[in-house]
Amino acid sequence: MQKILLSNLSKNRVYLKELVGSFLVSMFILSQNFFGISEILFGTTLPFKILLVVGTFIAFFYFDKHFNIKQFAIFFVVLTFFGITYIFNSTSSLADSALAFLVYGCSAFVFSFCTFNELWLYRFSVIFGFLWLALYLLDNKMFINSTFLFGYKVLPIFLVTFLLLTYKTRSKLLLIVRILTFSVATFFLITSGSRGPVFCGIAFIFIHFLPVLKKWKTAIIYISVLTVFIVLLINVVPIVTWIYNIFPNKFSFIDKTYSLVVSEKGISNGRFEIIKSIFQEYTFKDFITGSGVGEYSSTHPAEGYSHNLFISAALDFGLVGVLFVAYIIVLFVFNLLTHDEHYRYLELLFTLSIVTLFFSMNYWKLFTFWLLIFYMLWYCKSIRTSFDLLKMERKSLCLQ
């Protein structure tokens, strides 16, 4: 009897850890959406920031058995050094983001030790994602929004609902619900007017099917489809013009692209010009040694950032930064091709960070970037991951 009670307590503890971990990590993934919910309900983002700090402490104490305080102390010292350097080299607004970066970076480090269940993680993300969407649309009294940030906030919902579709289920009702939620997320992504999130969504699908390269028959199909997509991407201007002429004002991201094609900014919306000016202004030595953390942002407040991860890393940290980013990418692809399907969660983080940073955003303030790095480093060091811990605990329960 006592063994049964202990077994039930252990099971409840495992499930509770899964729920807590899933909630905290999903909160971190949908941080921008939580900012939006907090602003709509309370008029400020402060409640979410407090929730994030509290969540970090919960994770710290609840998962303390698997937490290495020495690693955290070393990491915090290094992070603080870069944060202070960033503050001294930046304008006041960027200094504020550097202080926030310390909080988000530390949170990402702690959350990387969380034990979570992927299915619960996706469920929480869908619930909170659509909650933000509902509140946002009601608050703005409109059905479709074409702003830049709207698309990037819908992107995680699209990715998560796609991953949910990959889970096998015998329930037809559950399958219908997943198809419907994915369809709604896809609709809002396409009508958002943001081209970047649409491209990230397409890139994510290609990333998700990368493991098919392990078999030559499926590899041929994959490479063929990828080649067609690249050809279409190269000829995007005439294709967009053709679609716009047939369906004018029907697809927001097509309309946005077409308006840029006929304007002086060009299809890149000025990004190519920013990158070109960076190569003209900075010397080869600057890219090897770095020009200083936050230096470009502080001396070019109009541009803000370079709109490219490798260039940003090179200007901040030199060749070391570029090699580190390349290492994370190679490590991700290697793990994706050589491990089982629980690496799907990393596909989500990779798309929301690395893919996005290739043409937009600033990695200092992109929370998923730091979460991806810490998960990847933990995998690389063969430290017991949340998935391994979960399997071990469930196995021990079965033996009791």
C-alpha positions as CSV (number, residue, x, y, z in Angstrom):
1,M,0.0,0.0,0.0
2,Q,2.8,2.4,1.0
3,K,4.6,1.6,-2.3
4,I,1.5,2.4,-4.3
5,L,1.1,5.7,-2.5
6,L,4.8,6.6,-3.1
7,S,4.4,5.5,-6.7
8,N,1.4,7.8,-7.1
9,L,3.2,10.7,-5.4
10,S,6.2,10.2,-7.8
11,K,3.9,10.1,-10.8
12,N,2.2,13.3,-9.7
13,R,5.6,14.9,-9.1
14,V,6.7,14.0,-12.7
15,Y,3.5,15.3,-14.2
16,L,3.7,18.5,-12.1
17,K,7.3,19.0,-13.3
18,E,6.2,18.6,-16.9
19,L,3.4,21.1,-16.5
20,V,5.5,23.7,-14.7
21,G,8.4,23.3,-17.1
22,S,6.0,23.4,-20.2
23,F,4.3,26.5,-18.9
24,L,7.6,28.4,-18.2
25,V,9.2,27.5,-21.5
26,S,6.1,28.3,-23.6
27,M,5.9,31.6,-21.8
28,F,9.4,32.3,-22.9
29,I,8.8,31.2,-26.5
30,L,5.7,33.4,-26.7
31,S,7.3,36.3,-24.7
32,Q,6.3,38.9,-27.3
33,N,2.7,37.7,-27.1
34,F,2.8,37.8,-23.3
35,F,4.1,41.4,-23.6
36,G,1.0,42.1,-25.7
37,I,-1.4,40.4,-23.3
38,S,0.1,42.4,-20.4
39,E,-0.1,45.7,-22.3
40,I,-3.7,45.1,-23.4
41,L,-5.0,44.0,-19.9
42,F,-2.8,46.3,-17.7
43,G,-1.6,49.0,-20.0
44,T,2.1,48.1,-19.2
45,T,4.5,45.2,-19.8
46,L,5.7,45.2,-16.2
47,P,3.4,42.3,-15.0
48,F,4.9,40.0,-17.6
49,K,8.5,41.0,-16.7
50,I,7.6,40.2,-13.0
51,L,6.1,36.9,-14.1
52,L,9.3,36.1,-16.1
53,V,11.5,36.8,-13.0
54,V,9.2,34.8,-10.7
55,G,9.1,32.0,-13.2
56,T,12.9,31.9,-13.3
57,F,13.0,31.5,-9.5
58,I,10.4,28.8,-9.6
59,A,12.5,26.9,-12.2
60,F,15.7,27.5,-10.2
61,F,14.3,26.0,-7.0
62,Y,12.0,23.4,-8.5
63,F,14.7,21.9,-10.7
64,D,17.6,22.5,-8.4
65,K,18.7,18.8,-8.5
66,H,19.7,19.2,-12.1
67,F,21.0,22.8,-11.8
68,N,24.7,23.6,-11.7
69,I,25.1,26.8,-9.7
70,K,28.8,27.1,-10.6
71,Q,28.0,27.2,-14.3
72,F,25.3,29.7,-13.7
73,A,27.7,31.9,-11.7
74,I,30.3,31.9,-14.4
75,F,27.7,32.5,-17.1
76,F,26.2,35.4,-15.1
77,V,29.5,37.1,-14.7
78,V,30.3,36.9,-18.4
79,L,26.8,38.0,-19.3
80,T,27.0,41.0,-16.9
81,F,30.4,42.0,-18.5
82,F,28.9,42.0,-22.0
83,G,25.8,43.7,-20.7
84,I,27.8,46.5,-19.1
85,T,29.9,46.9,-22.2
86,Y,26.8,47.1,-24.3
87,I,25.4,49.8,-22.0
88,F,28.5,52.0,-22.2
89,N,28.6,51.7,-26.0
90,S,24.9,52.4,-26.6
91,T,22.3,55.0,-26.4
92,S,19.9,55.1,-23.4
93,S,17.1,53.1,-25.1
94,L,19.6,50.4,-26.0
95,A,21.0,50.5,-22.5
96,D,17.6,49.6,-21.2
97,S,17.4,46.7,-23.6
98,A,20.8,45.5,-22.4
99,L,19.6,45.4,-18.8
100,A,16.5,43.5,-20.0
101,F,18.8,41.2,-21.9
102,L,20.5,40.2,-18.6
103,V,17.2,39.1,-17.2
104,Y,16.1,37.3,-20.4
105,G,19.6,35.6,-20.8
106,C,19.6,34.4,-17.2
107,S,16.0,33.2,-17.5
108,A,16.9,31.3,-20.7
109,F,19.8,29.6,-18.9
110,V,17.6,28.5,-16.0
111,F,14.7,27.4,-18.3
112,S,17.1,25.2,-20.3
113,F,17.2,22.9,-17.2
114,C,13.4,22.6,-17.1
115,T,11.8,19.2,-17.4
116,F,8.9,19.5,-19.9
117,N,6.6,17.5,-22.1
118,E,6.6,18.7,-25.7
119,L,2.9,18.0,-26.1
120,W,2.1,20.2,-23.1
121,L,4.5,22.8,-24.3
122,Y,2.7,23.0,-27.7
123,R,-0.7,23.1,-26.0
124,F,0.2,26.0,-23.7
125,S,1.7,27.8,-26.7
126,V,-1.5,27.4,-28.7
127,I,-3.7,28.5,-25.8
128,F,-1.7,31.6,-25.0
129,G,-1.0,32.4,-28.6
130,F,-4.7,32.4,-29.6
131,L,-5.5,34.2,-26.3
132,W,-3.2,37.1,-27.3
133,L,-4.7,37.0,-30.9
134,A,-8.3,37.3,-29.5
135,L,-7.4,40.1,-27.1
136,Y,-5.4,41.9,-29.8
137,L,-8.2,41.8,-32.4
138,L,-10.9,42.8,-29.8
139,D,-8.7,45.6,-28.5
140,N,-8.1,47.0,-32.0
141,K,-11.7,46.4,-33.1
142,M,-10.5,44.9,-36.4
143,F,-10.2,41.5,-37.9
144,I,-7.0,41.7,-39.9
145,N,-3.9,43.7,-39.0
146,S,-1.1,44.5,-41.4
147,T,1.6,45.7,-39.0
148,F,5.1,44.4,-38.9
149,L,5.1,43.0,-35.4
150,F,1.8,41.2,-35.9
151,G,3.3,38.7,-38.3
152,Y,6.2,37.9,-36.0
153,K,3.8,37.3,-33.1
154,V,1.6,35.0,-35.2
155,L,4.6,33.0,-36.4
156,P,5.1,31.0,-33.2
157,I,1.4,30.0,-33.3
158,F,1.8,28.8,-36.9
159,L,4.9,26.8,-36.1
160,V,3.5,25.2,-33.0
161,T,0.2,24.2,-34.7
162,F,2.2,22.7,-37.5
163,L,4.2,20.6,-35.0
164,L,1.0,19.5,-33.4
165,L,-0.2,18.2,-36.7
166,T,2.9,15.9,-36.8
167,Y,1.8,14.1,-33.7
168,K,-0.1,10.9,-34.4
169,T,-3.6,10.6,-32.9
170,R,-6.4,8.1,-33.1
171,S,-9.0,10.8,-32.2
172,K,-10.6,12.2,-35.4
173,L,-12.0,15.1,-33.3
174,L,-8.5,16.0,-32.1
175,L,-7.2,15.8,-35.6
176,I,-9.9,18.2,-36.8
177,V,-9.2,20.6,-34.0
178,R,-5.5,20.6,-34.9
179,I,-6.2,21.2,-38.6
180,L,-8.6,24.1,-37.8
181,T,-6.1,25.8,-35.4
182,F,-3.3,25.4,-38.0
183,S,-5.6,26.8,-40.7
184,V,-6.5,29.9,-38.5
185,A,-2.8,30.5,-37.7
186,T,-1.9,30.2,-41.4
187,F,-4.6,32.6,-42.4
188,F,-3.4,35.3,-40.0
189,L,0.2,34.7,-41.0
190,I,-0.5,35.2,-44.7
191,T,-2.7,38.3,-44.1
192,S,-0.4,39.9,-41.6
193,G,1.5,41.9,-44.2
194,S,4.8,40.8,-42.8
195,R,7.0,39.0,-45.4
196,G,9.6,37.9,-43.0
197,P,7.4,35.6,-40.9
198,V,5.9,34.0,-44.1
199,F,9.5,33.2,-45.3
200,C,10.3,31.9,-41.8
201,G,7.2,29.6,-42.0
202,I,8.3,28.2,-45.4
203,A,11.9,27.8,-44.1
204,F,10.6,25.9,-41.1
205,I,8.8,23.4,-43.2
206,F,12.1,22.7,-45.1
207,I,14.0,22.4,-41.8
208,H,11.4,20.0,-40.4
209,F,11.8,17.6,-43.4
210,L,15.6,17.8,-43.4
211,P,15.9,14.2,-41.9
212,V,14.5,12.8,-45.2
213,L,18.0,13.4,-46.6
214,K,19.1,10.2,-44.8
215,K,17.3,8.2,-47.5
216,W,18.3,8.8,-51.1
217,K,14.8,8.4,-52.6
218,T,13.3,11.0,-50.3
219,A,16.4,13.1,-50.6
220,I,15.9,13.5,-54.4
221,I,12.4,14.7,-53.8
222,Y,13.5,17.1,-51.1
223,I,16.4,18.6,-53.2
224,S,14.1,19.0,-56.2
225,V,11.4,20.9,-54.2
226,L,14.1,23.0,-52.6
227,T,15.6,23.8,-56.0
228,V,12.2,24.9,-57.3
229,F,11.7,27.1,-54.3
230,I,15.1,28.8,-54.8
231,V,14.4,29.4,-58.5
232,L,11.1,31.0,-57.5
233,L,12.9,33.1,-54.9
234,I,15.4,34.3,-57.4
235,N,12.5,35.3,-59.8
236,V,10.4,36.7,-57.0
237,V,9.9,40.2,-58.5
238,P,8.1,39.1,-61.8
239,I,6.2,36.4,-59.8
240,V,4.9,38.9,-57.2
241,T,4.0,41.4,-60.0
242,W,2.1,38.6,-61.8
243,I,0.2,37.5,-58.7
244,Y,-0.6,41.1,-57.8
245,N,-2.0,41.8,-61.2
246,I,-4.3,38.8,-60.9
247,F,-5.3,39.2,-57.2
248,P,-4.8,42.9,-56.3
249,N,-5.2,43.7,-52.6
250,K,-5.9,40.1,-51.7
251,F,-2.7,39.0,-49.9
252,S,-1.1,41.5,-47.6
253,F,2.4,40.2,-47.9
254,I,2.2,40.2,-51.7
255,D,0.8,43.8,-51.6
256,K,3.7,44.9,-49.4
257,T,6.3,43.3,-51.6
258,Y,4.7,44.8,-54.8
259,S,4.7,48.3,-53.2
260,L,8.4,47.9,-52.4
261,V,9.1,46.7,-55.9
262,V,7.6,49.8,-57.5
263,S,9.2,52.1,-54.8
264,E,12.8,53.3,-54.5
265,K,13.5,51.1,-51.5
266,G,13.4,47.9,-53.5
267,I,12.3,44.4,-52.4
268,S,14.6,44.3,-49.4
269,N,13.0,47.5,-47.9
270,G,16.5,49.1,-47.6
271,R,18.2,46.1,-46.0
272,F,20.6,45.5,-48.9
273,E,21.6,49.2,-48.8
274,I,22.3,48.9,-45.0
275,I,24.5,45.9,-45.6
276,K,26.3,47.5,-48.5
277,S,27.0,50.7,-46.4
278,I,28.4,48.5,-43.6
279,F,30.9,46.9,-45.9
280,Q,31.9,50.3,-47.2
281,E,32.3,51.9,-43.8
282,Y,34.1,49.1,-41.9
283,T,37.4,47.5,-42.8
284,F,38.3,43.8,-43.1
285,K,40.1,44.2,-39.7
286,D,36.9,45.3,-38.0
287,F,35.1,42.1,-39.1
288,I,38.0,40.0,-37.8
289,T,38.5,41.7,-34.4
290,G,35.1,43.3,-34.0
291,S,34.3,47.0,-33.7
292,G,33.0,46.7,-30.1
293,V,29.8,45.4,-28.5
294,G,26.9,47.6,-29.4
295,E,29.1,50.1,-31.3
296,Y,27.1,49.9,-34.6
297,S,23.8,50.3,-32.9
298,S,25.0,53.4,-30.9
299,T,26.6,55.1,-34.0
300,H,23.8,54.2,-36.4
301,P,20.6,54.9,-34.4
302,A,18.5,55.3,-37.6
303,E,19.4,51.7,-38.8
304,G,19.5,50.2,-35.3
305,Y,21.1,46.9,-36.3
306,S,22.5,45.3,-39.4
307,H,19.5,43.0,-40.2
308,N,21.9,40.0,-40.5
309,L,23.1,37.7,-37.7
310,F,26.6,37.0,-39.1
311,I,27.3,40.7,-39.7
312,S,26.0,41.7,-36.3
313,A,28.1,38.9,-34.6
314,A,31.2,40.0,-36.7
315,L,30.8,43.7,-35.7
316,D,30.2,42.9,-32.0
317,F,32.7,40.0,-31.4
318,G,34.7,39.6,-34.6
319,L,35.6,36.3,-36.1
320,V,35.0,34.5,-32.7
321,G,31.3,35.6,-32.9
322,V,30.9,34.4,-36.5
323,L,32.5,31.0,-35.7
324,F,30.2,30.6,-32.6
325,V,27.1,31.3,-34.7
326,A,28.3,28.9,-37.4
327,Y,29.0,26.3,-34.7
328,I,25.4,26.5,-33.3
329,I,24.0,26.1,-36.8
330,V,26.2,23.1,-37.6
331,L,25.4,21.5,-34.2
332,F,21.7,22.0,-34.8
333,V,21.8,20.4,-38.3
334,F,23.9,17.5,-37.0
335,N,21.6,16.8,-34.1
336,L,18.5,17.0,-36.4
337,L,20.0,14.4,-38.8
338,T,21.4,12.0,-36.2
339,H,18.8,12.0,-33.3
340,D,15.2,11.0,-32.9
341,E,12.1,13.2,-33.3
342,H,12.2,14.9,-29.9
343,Y,14.5,17.4,-31.6
344,R,11.4,18.9,-33.2
345,Y,11.3,21.4,-30.3
346,L,14.7,22.7,-31.4
347,E,13.3,23.3,-34.9
348,L,10.8,25.7,-33.3
349,L,13.6,27.6,-31.5
350,F,15.9,27.6,-34.5
351,T,13.3,29.1,-36.8
352,L,12.2,31.7,-34.2
353,S,15.8,32.8,-33.7
354,I,18.5,31.9,-36.3
355,V,16.2,32.0,-39.4
356,T,14.6,35.3,-38.3
357,L,18.0,36.9,-37.5
358,F,19.2,36.4,-41.0
359,F,17.2,39.3,-42.3
360,S,15.7,41.1,-39.3
361,M,15.7,41.6,-35.5
362,N,18.5,42.1,-33.0
363,Y,19.8,39.0,-31.3
364,W,20.4,40.9,-28.0
365,K,16.7,41.2,-27.6
366,L,15.5,38.0,-29.2
367,F,14.7,35.6,-26.3
368,T,14.4,32.4,-28.4
369,F,18.0,32.9,-29.6
370,W,19.4,32.6,-26.1
371,L,17.1,29.7,-25.2
372,L,18.3,27.8,-28.4
373,I,22.0,28.4,-27.5
374,F,21.7,27.0,-24.0
375,Y,19.7,23.9,-25.1
376,M,22.2,23.3,-27.9
377,L,25.2,23.6,-25.6
378,W,23.6,21.3,-23.1
379,Y,23.0,18.7,-25.8
380,C,26.6,19.1,-27.1
381,K,28.0,18.5,-23.6
382,S,25.9,15.3,-23.2
383,I,24.4,16.8,-20.1
384,R,21.2,15.0,-19.1
385,T,18.5,16.9,-21.0
386,S,14.9,17.4,-19.9
387,F,13.9,14.7,-22.3
388,D,16.4,12.2,-20.9
389,L,15.4,13.1,-17.4
390,L,11.8,12.5,-18.2
391,K,12.5,9.1,-19.7
392,M,14.6,8.1,-16.7
393,E,11.9,9.2,-14.2
394,R,9.2,7.4,-16.1
395,K,11.3,4.3,-16.4
396,S,11.9,4.3,-12.6
397,L,8.2,4.6,-12.0
398,C,7.5,1.6,-14.2
399,L,10.0,-0.5,-12.2
400,Q,8.3,0.4,-8.9
